[in-house]
Amino acid sequence: MFFLLRTTYRPPNSRVAVWDDFNVSIERAMEVNVTTVVLGDLNENLLSNNNTNLKNIILFNNLDNVIKELTRSTATSTTLIDPILVSATTKLDV
């Protein structure tokens, strides 16, 4: 099985256009290889209803986030900011 793996770090205060660049890179990767895995520290809380950039990218590219539990917990917050995104046809046991 051949698949494309991408790791990413997005600083919390990065410019909004980073999401456009991120989306384009995923689209290009999926043009070359349908089986795609993206993981990293994306610093957008997937548990928040206010954050939609990453959620839209996941939806538009037909990706699944296989991480369902919190990835960061502090005294004042709990977040899911470190997803593992896989193309919908990819089967991973995490």
PyMOL Python script that loads the backbone (N, CA, C, O; Angstrom):
from pymol import cmd

cmd.read_pdbstr("""\
ATOM      1  N   MET A   1       0.847  -1.186   0.000  1.00  0.00           N
ATOM      2  CA  MET A   1       0.000   0.000   0.000  1.00  0.00           C
ATOM      3  C   MET A   1       0.883   1.237   0.000  1.00  0.00           C
ATOM      4  O   MET A   1       1.819   1.338   0.794  1.00  0.00           O
ATOM      5  N   PHE A   2       0.593   2.158  -0.872  1.00  0.00           N
ATOM      6  CA  PHE A   2       1.318   3.419  -0.969  1.00  0.00           C
ATOM      7  C   PHE A   2       0.408   4.538  -0.491  1.00  0.00           C
ATOM      8  O   PHE A   2      -0.744   4.630  -0.913  1.00  0.00           O
ATOM      9  N   PHE A   3       0.926   5.392   0.394  1.00  0.00           N
ATOM     10  CA  PHE A   3       0.132   6.543   0.809  1.00  0.00           C
ATOM     11  C   PHE A   3       1.047   7.730   1.014  1.00  0.00           C
ATOM     12  O   PHE A   3       2.259   7.579   1.167  1.00  0.00           O
ATOM     13  N   LEU A   4       0.457   8.911   1.015  1.00  0.00           N
ATOM     14  CA  LEU A   4       1.177  10.156   1.206  1.00  0.00           C
ATOM     15  C   LEU A   4       0.935  10.642   2.623  1.00  0.00           C
ATOM     16  O   LEU A   4      -0.211  10.739   3.062  1.00  0.00           O
ATOM     17  N   LEU A   5       2.004  10.946   3.339  1.00  0.00           N
ATOM     18  CA  LEU A   5       1.932  11.418   4.711  1.00  0.00           C
ATOM     19  C   LEU A   5       2.470  12.840   4.773  1.00  0.00           C
ATOM     20  O   LEU A   5       3.549  13.127   4.255  1.00  0.00           O
ATOM     21  N   ARG A   6       1.716  13.723   5.406  1.00  0.00           N
ATOM     22  CA  ARG A   6       2.147  15.111   5.567  1.00  0.00           C
ATOM     23  C   ARG A   6       2.044  15.474   7.041  1.00  0.00           C
ATOM     24  O   ARG A   6       1.029  15.205   7.684  1.00  0.00           O
ATOM     25  N   THR A   7       3.095  16.083   7.572  1.00  0.00           N
ATOM     26  CA  THR A   7       3.048  16.610   8.927  1.00  0.00           C
ATOM     27  C   THR A   7       3.052  18.134   8.846  1.00  0.00           C
ATOM     28  O   THR A   7       3.679  18.719   7.963  1.00  0.00           O
ATOM     29  N   THR A   8       2.349  18.762   9.772  1.00  0.00           N
ATOM     30  CA  THR A   8       2.150  20.203   9.704  1.00  0.00           C
ATOM     31  C   THR A   8       2.181  20.822  11.094  1.00  0.00           C
ATOM     32  O   THR A   8       1.683  20.242  12.058  1.00  0.00           O
ATOM     33  N   TYR A   9       2.770  22.004  11.181  1.00  0.00           N
ATOM     34  CA  TYR A   9       2.641  22.837  12.374  1.00  0.00           C
ATOM     35  C   TYR A   9       2.131  24.199  11.931  1.00  0.00           C
ATOM     36  O   TYR A   9       2.720  24.832  11.055  1.00  0.00           O
ATOM     37  N   ARG A  10       1.035  24.652  12.537  1.00  0.00           N
ATOM     38  CA  ARG A  10       0.502  25.984  12.265  1.00  0.00           C
ATOM     39  C   ARG A  10       0.555  26.774  13.563  1.00  0.00           C
ATOM     40  O   ARG A  10      -0.153  26.441  14.513  1.00  0.00           O
ATOM     41  N   PRO A  11       1.389  27.828  13.623  1.00  0.00           N
ATOM     42  CA  PRO A  11       1.450  28.641  14.841  1.00  0.00           C
ATOM     43  C   PRO A  11       0.079  29.248  15.165  1.00  0.00           C
ATOM     44  O   PRO A  11      -0.673  29.595  14.254  1.00  0.00           O
ATOM     45  N   PRO A  12      -0.247  29.377  16.444  1.00  0.00           N
ATOM     46  CA  PRO A  12      -1.566  29.888  16.835  1.00  0.00           C
ATOM     47  C   PRO A  12      -1.909  31.261  16.265  1.00  0.00           C
ATOM     48  O   PRO A  12      -3.080  31.537  16.002  1.00  0.00           O
ATOM     49  N   ASN A  13      -0.933  32.111  16.073  1.00  0.00           N
ATOM     50  CA  ASN A  13      -1.206  33.473  15.606  1.00  0.00           C
ATOM     51  C   ASN A  13      -0.871  33.661  14.124  1.00  0.00           C
ATOM     52  O   ASN A  13      -0.603  34.782  13.691  1.00  0.00           O
ATOM     53  N   SER A  14      -0.885  32.588  13.353  1.00  0.00           N
ATOM     54  CA  SER A  14      -0.542  32.694  11.933  1.00  0.00           C
ATOM     55  C   SER A  14      -1.649  33.402  11.152  1.00  0.00           C
ATOM     56  O   SER A  14      -2.794  33.481  11.596  1.00  0.00           O
ATOM     57  N   ARG A  15      -1.286  33.902  10.002  1.00  0.00           N
ATOM     58  CA  ARG A  15      -2.237  34.635   9.164  1.00  0.00           C
ATOM     59  C   ARG A  15      -3.337  33.699   8.642  1.00  0.00           C
ATOM     60  O   ARG A  15      -3.122  32.494   8.508  1.00  0.00           O
ATOM     61  N   VAL A  16      -4.488  34.251   8.358  1.00  0.00           N
ATOM     62  CA  VAL A  16      -5.640  33.464   7.906  1.00  0.00           C
ATOM     63  C   VAL A  16      -5.352  32.762   6.577  1.00  0.00           C
ATOM     64  O   VAL A  16      -5.862  31.668   6.336  1.00  0.00           O
ATOM     65  N   ALA A  17      -4.547  33.374   5.722  1.00  0.00           N
ATOM     66  CA  ALA A  17      -4.240  32.790   4.414  1.00  0.00           C
ATOM     67  C   ALA A  17      -3.523  31.440   4.522  1.00  0.00           C
ATOM     68  O   ALA A  17      -3.478  30.686   3.549  1.00  0.00           O
ATOM     69  N   VAL A  18      -2.970  31.133   5.681  1.00  0.00           N
ATOM     70  CA  VAL A  18      -2.322  29.832   5.874  1.00  0.00           C
ATOM     71  C   VAL A  18      -3.310  28.705   5.596  1.00  0.00           C
ATOM     72  O   VAL A  18      -2.932  27.661   5.064  1.00  0.00           O
ATOM     73  N   TRP A  19      -4.579  28.915   5.958  1.00  0.00           N
ATOM     74  CA  TRP A  19      -5.591  27.876   5.718  1.00  0.00           C
ATOM     75  C   TRP A  19      -5.799  27.650   4.221  1.00  0.00           C
ATOM     76  O   TRP A  19      -5.991  26.514   3.788  1.00  0.00           O
ATOM     77  N   ASP A  20      -5.764  28.712   3.437  1.00  0.00           N
ATOM     78  CA  ASP A  20      -5.877  28.554   1.982  1.00  0.00           C
ATOM     79  C   ASP A  20      -4.699  27.753   1.436  1.00  0.00           C
ATOM     80  O   ASP A  20      -4.885  26.848   0.622  1.00  0.00           O
ATOM     81  N   ASP A  21      -3.501  28.080   1.877  1.00  0.00           N
ATOM     82  CA  ASP A  21      -2.308  27.350   1.447  1.00  0.00           C
ATOM     83  C   ASP A  21      -2.380  25.885   1.867  1.00  0.00           C
ATOM     84  O   ASP A  21      -2.039  24.989   1.094  1.00  0.00           O
ATOM     85  N   PHE A  22      -2.822  25.657   3.081  1.00  0.00           N
ATOM     86  CA  PHE A  22      -2.968  24.298   3.605  1.00  0.00           C
ATOM     87  C   PHE A  22      -3.960  23.507   2.760  1.00  0.00           C
ATOM     88  O   PHE A  22      -3.702  22.355   2.413  1.00  0.00           O
ATOM     89  N   ASN A  23      -5.086  24.119   2.431  1.00  0.00           N
ATOM     90  CA  ASN A  23      -6.106  23.457   1.625  1.00  0.00           C
ATOM     91  C   ASN A  23      -5.570  23.126   0.229  1.00  0.00           C
ATOM     92  O   ASN A  23      -5.796  22.025  -0.273  1.00  0.00           O
ATOM     93  N   VAL A  24      -4.876  24.055  -0.391  1.00  0.00           N
ATOM     94  CA  VAL A  24      -4.315  23.818  -1.728  1.00  0.00           C
ATOM     95  C   VAL A  24      -3.333  22.655  -1.689  1.00  0.00           C
ATOM     96  O   VAL A  24      -3.330  21.817  -2.590  1.00  0.00           O
ATOM     97  N   SER A  25      -2.504  22.596  -0.661  1.00  0.00           N
ATOM     98  CA  SER A  25      -1.535  21.500  -0.587  1.00  0.00           C
ATOM     99  C   SER A  25      -2.233  20.148  -0.422  1.00  0.00           C
ATOM    100  O   SER A  25      -1.779  19.145  -0.974  1.00  0.00           O
ATOM    101  N   ILE A  26      -3.323  20.118   0.326  1.00  0.00           N
ATOM    102  CA  ILE A  26      -4.081  18.865   0.464  1.00  0.00           C
ATOM    103  C   ILE A  26      -4.724  18.495  -0.870  1.00  0.00           C
ATOM    104  O   ILE A  26      -4.674  17.337  -1.282  1.00  0.00           O
ATOM    105  N   GLU A  27      -5.319  19.459  -1.537  1.00  0.00           N
ATOM    106  CA  GLU A  27      -5.937  19.179  -2.843  1.00  0.00           C
ATOM    107  C   GLU A  27      -4.909  18.627  -3.830  1.00  0.00           C
ATOM    108  O   GLU A  27      -5.188  17.667  -4.548  1.00  0.00           O
ATOM    109  N   ARG A  28      -3.727  19.229  -3.866  1.00  0.00           N
ATOM    110  CA  ARG A  28      -2.672  18.757  -4.775  1.00  0.00           C
ATOM    111  C   ARG A  28      -2.214  17.352  -4.406  1.00  0.00           C
ATOM    112  O   ARG A  28      -1.995  16.515  -5.282  1.00  0.00           O
ATOM    113  N   ALA A  29      -2.071  17.101  -3.127  1.00  0.00           N
ATOM    114  CA  ALA A  29      -1.657  15.772  -2.677  1.00  0.00           C
ATOM    115  C   ALA A  29      -2.676  14.722  -3.093  1.00  0.00           C
ATOM    116  O   ALA A  29      -2.311  13.630  -3.530  1.00  0.00           O
ATOM    117  N   MET A  30      -3.944  15.055  -2.958  1.00  0.00           N
ATOM    118  CA  MET A  30      -4.992  14.083  -3.278  1.00  0.00           C
ATOM    119  C   MET A  30      -5.141  13.881  -4.790  1.00  0.00           C
ATOM    120  O   MET A  30      -5.660  12.854  -5.230  1.00  0.00           O
ATOM    121  N   GLU A  31      -4.690  14.853  -5.581  1.00  0.00           N
ATOM    122  CA  GLU A  31      -4.676  14.653  -7.033  1.00  0.00           C
ATOM    123  C   GLU A  31      -3.656  13.586  -7.421  1.00  0.00           C
ATOM    124  O   GLU A  31      -3.862  12.833  -8.373  1.00  0.00           O
ATOM    125  N   VAL A  32      -2.565  13.532  -6.679  1.00  0.00           N
ATOM    126  CA  VAL A  32      -1.496  12.588  -6.959  1.00  0.00           C
ATOM    127  C   VAL A  32      -1.771  11.229  -6.316  1.00  0.00           C
ATOM    128  O   VAL A  32      -1.486  10.185  -6.903  1.00  0.00           O
ATOM    129  N   ASN A  33      -2.322  11.254  -5.119  1.00  0.00           N
ATOM    130  CA  ASN A  33      -2.515  10.028  -4.359  1.00  0.00           C
ATOM    131  C   ASN A  33      -3.793  10.129  -3.544  1.00  0.00           C
ATOM    132  O   ASN A  33      -3.917  10.999  -2.682  1.00  0.00           O
ATOM    133  N   VAL A  34      -4.727   9.256  -3.809  1.00  0.00           N
ATOM    134  CA  VAL A  34      -6.015   9.295  -3.118  1.00  0.00           C
ATOM    135  C   VAL A  34      -5.871   8.946  -1.641  1.00  0.00           C
ATOM    136  O   VAL A  34      -6.628   9.459  -0.817  1.00  0.00           O
ATOM    137  N   THR A  35      -4.923   8.092  -1.289  1.00  0.00           N
ATOM    138  CA  THR A  35      -4.716   7.706   0.099  1.00  0.00           C
ATOM    139  C   THR A  35      -3.782   8.707   0.752  1.00  0.00           C
ATOM    140  O   THR A  35      -2.569   8.665   0.542  1.00  0.00           O
ATOM    141  N   THR A  36      -4.345   9.604   1.542  1.00  0.00           N
ATOM    142  CA  THR A  36      -3.591  10.709   2.121  1.00  0.00           C
ATOM    143  C   THR A  36      -3.794  10.752   3.626  1.00  0.00           C
ATOM    144  O   THR A  36      -4.905  10.548   4.114  1.00  0.00           O
ATOM    145  N   VAL A  37      -2.715  11.021   4.365  1.00  0.00           N
ATOM    146  CA  VAL A  37      -2.760  11.167   5.815  1.00  0.00           C
ATOM    147  C   VAL A  37      -2.089  12.487   6.164  1.00  0.00           C
ATOM    148  O   VAL A  37      -0.965  12.749   5.736  1.00  0.00           O
ATOM    149  N   VAL A  38      -2.780  13.321   6.944  1.00  0.00           N
ATOM    150  CA  VAL A  38      -2.253  14.612   7.381  1.00  0.00           C
ATOM    151  C   VAL A  38      -2.300  14.633   8.899  1.00  0.00           C
ATOM    152  O   VAL A  38      -3.345  14.372   9.495  1.00  0.00           O
ATOM    153  N   LEU A  39      -1.177  14.941   9.522  1.00  0.00           N
ATOM    154  CA  LEU A  39      -1.186  15.034  10.978  1.00  0.00           C
ATOM    155  C   LEU A  39      -0.296  16.178  11.417  1.00  0.00           C
ATOM    156  O   LEU A  39       0.612  16.596  10.698  1.00  0.00           O
ATOM    157  N   GLY A  40      -0.573  16.672  12.598  1.00  0.00           N
ATOM    158  CA  GLY A  40       0.254  17.742  13.120  1.00  0.00           C
ATOM    159  C   GLY A  40      -0.444  18.571  14.166  1.00  0.00           C
ATOM    160  O   GLY A  40      -1.567  18.287  14.583  1.00  0.00           O
ATOM    161  N   ASP A  41       0.253  19.598  14.573  1.00  0.00           N
ATOM    162  CA  ASP A  41      -0.258  20.546  15.560  1.00  0.00           C
ATOM    163  C   ASP A  41      -0.827  21.730  14.775  1.00  0.00           C
ATOM    164  O   ASP A  41      -0.091  22.637  14.385  1.00  0.00           O
ATOM    165  N   LEU A  42      -2.133  21.714  14.550  1.00  0.00           N
ATOM    166  CA  LEU A  42      -2.764  22.723  13.698  1.00  0.00           C
ATOM    167  C   LEU A  42      -3.338  23.896  14.483  1.00  0.00           C
ATOM    168  O   LEU A  42      -3.760  24.889  13.891  1.00  0.00           O
ATOM    169  N   ASN A  43      -3.359  23.792  15.796  1.00  0.00           N
ATOM    170  CA  ASN A  43      -3.783  24.900  16.654  1.00  0.00           C
ATOM    171  C   ASN A  43      -5.132  25.502  16.281  1.00  0.00           C
ATOM    172  O   ASN A  43      -5.324  26.715  16.360  1.00  0.00           O
ATOM    173  N   GLU A  44      -6.047  24.661  15.883  1.00  0.00           N
ATOM    174  CA  GLU A  44      -7.438  25.086  15.759  1.00  0.00           C
ATOM    175  C   GLU A  44      -8.276  24.015  16.443  1.00  0.00           C
ATOM    176  O   GLU A  44      -8.263  22.849  16.049  1.00  0.00           O
ATOM    177  N   ASN A  45      -8.993  24.426  17.458  1.00  0.00           N
ATOM    178  CA  ASN A  45      -9.740  23.495  18.287  1.00  0.00           C
ATOM    179  C   ASN A  45     -10.955  22.942  17.537  1.00  0.00           C
ATOM    180  O   ASN A  45     -11.911  23.667  17.263  1.00  0.00           O
ATOM    181  N   LEU A  46     -10.904  21.677  17.219  1.00  0.00           N
ATOM    182  CA  LEU A  46     -12.020  21.056  16.501  1.00  0.00           C
ATOM    183  C   LEU A  46     -13.253  20.857  17.382  1.00  0.00           C
ATOM    184  O   LEU A  46     -14.324  20.510  16.882  1.00  0.00           O
ATOM    185  N   LEU A  47     -13.109  21.073  18.678  1.00  0.00           N
ATOM    186  CA  LEU A  47     -14.262  20.959  19.584  1.00  0.00           C
ATOM    187  C   LEU A  47     -15.049  22.258  19.683  1.00  0.00           C
ATOM    188  O   LEU A  47     -16.153  22.269  20.228  1.00  0.00           O
ATOM    189  N   SER A  48     -14.500  23.349  19.164  1.00  0.00           N
ATOM    190  CA  SER A  48     -15.147  24.657  19.245  1.00  0.00           C
ATOM    191  C   SER A  48     -16.038  24.902  18.039  1.00  0.00           C
ATOM    192  O   SER A  48     -15.659  24.616  16.904  1.00  0.00           O
ATOM    193  N   ASN A  49     -17.216  25.431  18.294  1.00  0.00           N
ATOM    194  CA  ASN A  49     -18.117  25.802  17.201  1.00  0.00           C
ATOM    195  C   ASN A  49     -17.678  27.077  16.499  1.00  0.00           C
ATOM    196  O   ASN A  49     -18.142  27.365  15.396  1.00  0.00           O
ATOM    197  N   ASN A  50     -16.790  27.843  17.121  1.00  0.00           N
ATOM    198  CA  ASN A  50     -16.332  29.108  16.542  1.00  0.00           C
ATOM    199  C   ASN A  50     -15.252  28.925  15.486  1.00  0.00           C
ATOM    200  O   ASN A  50     -15.068  29.801  14.640  1.00  0.00           O
ATOM    201  N   ASN A  51     -14.543  27.823  15.514  1.00  0.00           N
ATOM    202  CA  ASN A  51     -13.451  27.575  14.575  1.00  0.00           C
ATOM    203  C   ASN A  51     -13.964  26.751  13.400  1.00  0.00           C
ATOM    204  O   ASN A  51     -14.406  25.615  13.575  1.00  0.00           O
ATOM    205  N   THR A  52     -13.903  27.326  12.209  1.00  0.00           N
ATOM    206  CA  THR A  52     -14.454  26.621  11.046  1.00  0.00           C
ATOM    207  C   THR A  52     -13.448  26.389   9.932  1.00  0.00           C
ATOM    208  O   THR A  52     -13.735  25.631   9.006  1.00  0.00           O
ATOM    209  N   ASN A  53     -12.277  27.016   9.990  1.00  0.00           N
ATOM    210  CA  ASN A  53     -11.315  26.873   8.899  1.00  0.00           C
ATOM    211  C   ASN A  53     -10.956  25.412   8.647  1.00  0.00           C
ATOM    212  O   ASN A  53     -11.117  24.909   7.535  1.00  0.00           O
ATOM    213  N   LEU A  54     -10.476  24.748   9.667  1.00  0.00           N
ATOM    214  CA  LEU A  54     -10.065  23.355   9.518  1.00  0.00           C
ATOM    215  C   LEU A  54     -11.266  22.446   9.255  1.00  0.00           C
ATOM    216  O   LEU A  54     -11.178  21.512   8.458  1.00  0.00           O
ATOM    217  N   LYS A  55     -12.369  22.716   9.915  1.00  0.00           N
ATOM    218  CA  LYS A  55     -13.579  21.902   9.690  1.00  0.00           C
ATOM    219  C   LYS A  55     -14.011  21.971   8.231  1.00  0.00           C
ATOM    220  O   LYS A  55     -14.410  20.959   7.655  1.00  0.00           O
ATOM    221  N   ASN A  56     -13.935  23.148   7.631  1.00  0.00           N
ATOM    222  CA  ASN A  56     -14.296  23.291   6.217  1.00  0.00           C
ATOM    223  C   ASN A  56     -13.333  22.532   5.316  1.00  0.00           C
ATOM    224  O   ASN A  56     -13.758  21.898   4.349  1.00  0.00           O
ATOM    225  N   ILE A  57     -12.052  22.588   5.619  1.00  0.00           N
ATOM    226  CA  ILE A  57     -11.069  21.851   4.831  1.00  0.00           C
ATOM    227  C   ILE A  57     -11.338  20.352   4.914  1.00  0.00           C
ATOM    228  O   ILE A  57     -11.263  19.644   3.910  1.00  0.00           O
ATOM    229  N   ILE A  58     -11.647  19.881   6.099  1.00  0.00           N
ATOM    230  CA  ILE A  58     -11.971  18.459   6.288  1.00  0.00           C
ATOM    231  C   ILE A  58     -13.192  18.087   5.446  1.00  0.00           C
ATOM    232  O   ILE A  58     -13.191  17.069   4.754  1.00  0.00           O
ATOM    233  N   LEU A  59     -14.216  18.908   5.511  1.00  0.00           N
ATOM    234  CA  LEU A  59     -15.454  18.650   4.765  1.00  0.00           C
ATOM    235  C   LEU A  59     -15.227  18.713   3.260  1.00  0.00           C
ATOM    236  O   LEU A  59     -15.614  17.791   2.543  1.00  0.00           O
ATOM    237  N   PHE A  60     -14.612  19.774   2.774  1.00  0.00           N
ATOM    238  CA  PHE A  60     -14.426  19.974   1.332  1.00  0.00           C
ATOM    239  C   PHE A  60     -13.556  18.899   0.689  1.00  0.00           C
ATOM    240  O   PHE A  60     -13.737  18.571  -0.484  1.00  0.00           O
ATOM    241  N   ASN A  61     -12.612  18.350   1.456  1.00  0.00           N
ATOM    242  CA  ASN A  61     -11.691  17.357   0.910  1.00  0.00           C
ATOM    243  C   ASN A  61     -12.076  15.923   1.270  1.00  0.00           C
ATOM    244  O   ASN A  61     -11.328  14.981   1.008  1.00  0.00           O
ATOM    245  N   ASN A  62     -13.251  15.776   1.872  1.00  0.00           N
ATOM    246  CA  ASN A  62     -13.761  14.450   2.236  1.00  0.00           C
ATOM    247  C   ASN A  62     -12.750  13.690   3.100  1.00  0.00           C
ATOM    248  O   ASN A  62     -12.409  12.539   2.826  1.00  0.00           O
ATOM    249  N   LEU A  63     -12.281  14.373   4.156  1.00  0.00           N
ATOM    250  CA  LEU A  63     -11.335  13.778   5.088  1.00  0.00           C
ATOM    251  C   LEU A  63     -12.062  13.360   6.358  1.00  0.00           C
ATOM    252  O   LEU A  63     -13.145  13.857   6.663  1.00  0.00           O
ATOM    253  N   ASP A  64     -11.453  12.445   7.086  1.00  0.00           N
ATOM    254  CA  ASP A  64     -11.958  12.037   8.393  1.00  0.00           C
ATOM    255  C   ASP A  64     -10.884  12.326   9.427  1.00  0.00           C
ATOM    256  O   ASP A  64      -9.702  12.092   9.175  1.00  0.00           O
ATOM    257  N   ASN A  65     -11.285  12.834  10.594  1.00  0.00           N
ATOM    258  CA  ASN A  65     -10.357  12.986  11.705  1.00  0.00           C
ATOM    259  C   ASN A  65     -10.496  11.749  12.581  1.00  0.00           C
ATOM    260  O   ASN A  65     -11.560  11.509  13.151  1.00  0.00           O
ATOM    261  N   VAL A  66      -9.431  10.964  12.693  1.00  0.00           N
ATOM    262  CA  VAL A  66      -9.517   9.729  13.464  1.00  0.00           C
ATOM    263  C   VAL A  66      -9.289   9.947  14.957  1.00  0.00           C
ATOM    264  O   VAL A  66      -9.503   9.040  15.761  1.00  0.00           O
ATOM    265  N   ILE A  67      -8.855  11.154  15.326  1.00  0.00           N
ATOM    266  CA  ILE A  67      -8.675  11.475  16.742  1.00  0.00           C
ATOM    267  C   ILE A  67      -9.979  12.063  17.275  1.00  0.00           C
ATOM    268  O   ILE A  67     -10.442  13.101  16.803  1.00  0.00           O
ATOM    269  N   LYS A  68     -10.556  11.401  18.247  1.00  0.00           N
ATOM    270  CA  LYS A  68     -11.857  11.825  18.774  1.00  0.00           C
ATOM    271  C   LYS A  68     -11.771  12.369  20.202  1.00  0.00           C
ATOM    272  O   LYS A  68     -12.744  12.921  20.716  1.00  0.00           O
ATOM    273  N   GLU A  69     -10.614  12.216  20.840  1.00  0.00           N
ATOM    274  CA  GLU A  69     -10.464  12.645  22.224  1.00  0.00           C
ATOM    275  C   GLU A  69      -9.598  13.903  22.301  1.00  0.00           C
ATOM    276  O   GLU A  69      -8.967  14.291  21.318  1.00  0.00           O
ATOM    277  N   LEU A  70      -9.574  14.531  23.464  1.00  0.00           N
ATOM    278  CA  LEU A  70      -8.779  15.731  23.696  1.00  0.00           C
ATOM    279  C   LEU A  70      -7.304  15.458  23.412  1.00  0.00           C
ATOM    280  O   LEU A  70      -6.793  14.377  23.705  1.00  0.00           O
ATOM    281  N   THR A  71      -6.630  16.451  22.841  1.00  0.00           N
ATOM    282  CA  THR A  71      -5.191  16.323  22.614  1.00  0.00           C
ATOM    283  C   THR A  71      -4.390  17.287  23.480  1.00  0.00           C
ATOM    284  O   THR A  71      -3.165  17.193  23.548  1.00  0.00           O
ATOM    285  N   ARG A  72      -5.075  18.207  24.137  1.00  0.00           N
ATOM    286  CA  ARG A  72      -4.407  19.151  25.039  1.00  0.00           C
ATOM    287  C   ARG A  72      -5.368  19.527  26.147  1.00  0.00           C
ATOM    288  O   ARG A  72      -6.528  19.856  25.901  1.00  0.00           O
ATOM    289  N   SER A  73      -4.866  19.472  27.373  1.00  0.00           N
ATOM    290  CA  SER A  73      -5.689  19.817  28.518  1.00  0.00           C
ATOM    291  C   SER A  73      -4.855  20.644  29.495  1.00  0.00           C
ATOM    292  O   SER A  73      -3.757  20.247  29.885  1.00  0.00           O
ATOM    293  N   THR A  74      -5.401  21.812  29.887  1.00  0.00           N
ATOM    294  CA  THR A  74      -4.748  22.662  30.878  1.00  0.00           C
ATOM    295  C   THR A  74      -5.732  22.915  32.007  1.00  0.00           C
ATOM    296  O   THR A  74      -6.847  22.393  31.993  1.00  0.00           O
ATOM    297  N   ALA A  75      -5.329  23.706  32.973  1.00  0.00           N
ATOM    298  CA  ALA A  75      -6.208  24.044  34.090  1.00  0.00           C
ATOM    299  C   ALA A  75      -7.412  24.859  33.633  1.00  0.00           C
ATOM    300  O   ALA A  75      -8.443  24.875  34.307  1.00  0.00           O
ATOM    301  N   THR A  76      -7.287  25.544  32.476  1.00  0.00           N
ATOM    302  CA  THR A  76      -8.368  26.428  32.033  1.00  0.00           C
ATOM    303  C   THR A  76      -9.022  26.020  30.714  1.00  0.00           C
ATOM    304  O   THR A  76     -10.031  26.607  30.323  1.00  0.00           O
ATOM    305  N   SER A  77      -8.465  25.024  30.022  1.00  0.00           N
ATOM    306  CA  SER A  77      -9.065  24.667  28.734  1.00  0.00           C
ATOM    307  C   SER A  77      -8.777  23.220  28.341  1.00  0.00           C
ATOM    308  O   SER A  77      -7.825  22.598  28.813  1.00  0.00           O
ATOM    309  N   THR A  78      -9.625  22.717  27.472  1.00  0.00           N
ATOM    310  CA  THR A  78      -9.416  21.405  26.860  1.00  0.00           C
ATOM    311  C   THR A  78      -9.659  21.560  25.369  1.00  0.00           C
ATOM    312  O   THR A  78     -10.637  22.181  24.953  1.00  0.00           O
ATOM    313  N   THR A  79      -8.773  20.996  24.570  1.00  0.00           N
ATOM    314  CA  THR A  79      -8.866  21.193  23.136  1.00  0.00           C
ATOM    315  C   THR A  79      -8.513  19.921  22.366  1.00  0.00           C
ATOM    316  O   THR A  79      -7.889  18.996  22.885  1.00  0.00           O
ATOM    317  N   LEU A  80      -8.936  19.921  21.122  1.00  0.00           N
ATOM    318  CA  LEU A  80      -8.530  18.904  20.154  1.00  0.00           C
ATOM    319  C   LEU A  80      -7.864  19.682  19.011  1.00  0.00           C
ATOM    320  O   LEU A  80      -8.525  20.100  18.060  1.00  0.00           O
ATOM    321  N   ILE A  81      -6.546  19.865  19.125  1.00  0.00           N
ATOM    322  CA  ILE A  81      -5.811  20.691  18.155  1.00  0.00           C
ATOM    323  C   ILE A  81      -4.773  19.883  17.377  1.00  0.00           C
ATOM    324  O   ILE A  81      -4.059  20.441  16.543  1.00  0.00           O
ATOM    325  N   ASP A  82      -4.680  18.593  17.636  1.00  0.00           N
ATOM    326  CA  ASP A  82      -3.681  17.737  16.991  1.00  0.00           C
ATOM    327  C   ASP A  82      -4.376  16.578  16.271  1.00  0.00           C
ATOM    328  O   ASP A  82      -4.283  15.431  16.708  1.00  0.00           O
ATOM    329  N   PRO A  83      -5.060  16.870  15.188  1.00  0.00           N
ATOM    330  CA  PRO A  83      -5.817  15.811  14.518  1.00  0.00           C
ATOM    331  C   PRO A  83      -4.923  14.913  13.661  1.00  0.00           C
ATOM    332  O   PRO A  83      -3.784  15.256  13.343  1.00  0.00           O
ATOM    333  N   ILE A  84      -5.463  13.781  13.309  1.00  0.00           N
ATOM    334  CA  ILE A  84      -4.910  12.944  12.249  1.00  0.00           C
ATOM    335  C   ILE A  84      -6.018  12.834  11.217  1.00  0.00           C
ATOM    336  O   ILE A  84      -7.051  12.209  11.456  1.00  0.00           O
ATOM    337  N   LEU A  85      -5.787  13.449  10.069  1.00  0.00           N
ATOM    338  CA  LEU A  85      -6.785  13.496   9.007  1.00  0.00           C
ATOM    339  C   LEU A  85      -6.430  12.472   7.946  1.00  0.00           C
ATOM    340  O   LEU A  85      -5.284  12.406   7.500  1.00  0.00           O
ATOM    341  N   VAL A  86      -7.399  11.681   7.542  1.00  0.00           N
ATOM    342  CA  VAL A  86      -7.171  10.672   6.515  1.00  0.00           C
ATOM    343  C   VAL A  86      -8.218  10.811   5.428  1.00  0.00           C
ATOM    344  O   VAL A  86      -9.362  11.187   5.684  1.00  0.00           O
ATOM    345  N   SER A  87      -7.805  10.501   4.217  1.00  0.00           N
ATOM    346  CA  SER A  87      -8.785  10.490   3.137  1.00  0.00           C
ATOM    347  C   SER A  87      -9.836   9.452   3.477  1.00  0.00           C
ATOM    348  O   SER A  87      -9.527   8.421   4.074  1.00  0.00           O
ATOM    349  N   ALA A  88     -11.060   9.717   3.106  1.00  0.00           N
ATOM    350  CA  ALA A  88     -12.198   8.906   3.530  1.00  0.00           C
ATOM    351  C   ALA A  88     -12.048   7.441   3.139  1.00  0.00           C
ATOM    352  O   ALA A  88     -12.649   6.577   3.777  1.00  0.00           O
ATOM    353  N   THR A  89     -11.278   7.146   2.130  1.00  0.00           N
ATOM    354  CA  THR A  89     -11.110   5.763   1.689  1.00  0.00           C
ATOM    355  C   THR A  89     -10.005   5.040   2.452  1.00  0.00           C
ATOM    356  O   THR A  89      -9.826   3.834   2.281  1.00  0.00           O
ATOM    357  N   THR A  90      -9.261   5.760   3.292  1.00  0.00           N
ATOM    358  CA  THR A  90      -8.146   5.177   4.034  1.00  0.00           C
ATOM    359  C   THR A  90      -8.663   4.491   5.291  1.00  0.00           C
ATOM    360  O   THR A  90      -9.498   5.039   6.011  1.00  0.00           O
ATOM    361  N   LYS A  91      -8.169   3.305   5.543  1.00  0.00           N
ATOM    362  CA  LYS A  91      -8.547   2.580   6.747  1.00  0.00           C
ATOM    363  C   LYS A  91      -7.337   2.525   7.670  1.00  0.00           C
ATOM    364  O   LYS A  91      -6.347   1.859   7.365  1.00  0.00           O
ATOM    365  N   LEU A  92      -7.417   3.232   8.809  1.00  0.00           N
ATOM    366  CA  LEU A  92      -6.345   3.233   9.802  1.00  0.00           C
ATOM    367  C   LEU A  92      -6.918   2.824  11.138  1.00  0.00           C
ATOM    368  O   LEU A  92      -8.020   3.234  11.503  1.00  0.00           O
ATOM    369  N   ASP A  93      -6.181   2.026  11.859  1.00  0.00           N
ATOM    370  CA  ASP A  93      -6.540   1.693  13.243  1.00  0.00           C
ATOM    371  C   ASP A  93      -5.618   2.482  14.138  1.00  0.00           C
ATOM    372  O   ASP A  93      -4.434   2.164  14.252  1.00  0.00           O
ATOM    373  N   VAL A  94      -6.161   3.532  14.789  1.00  0.00           N
ATOM    374  CA  VAL A  94      -5.349   4.378  15.656  1.00  0.00           C
ATOM    375  C   VAL A  94      -5.708   4.111  17.101  1.00  0.00           C
ATOM    376  O   VAL A  94      -5.136   4.724  18.002  1.00  0.00           O
TER     377      VAL A  94
END
""", "prot")
cmd.dss("prot")
cmd.show_as("cartoon", "prot")
cmd.util.cbc("prot")
cmd.orient("prot")
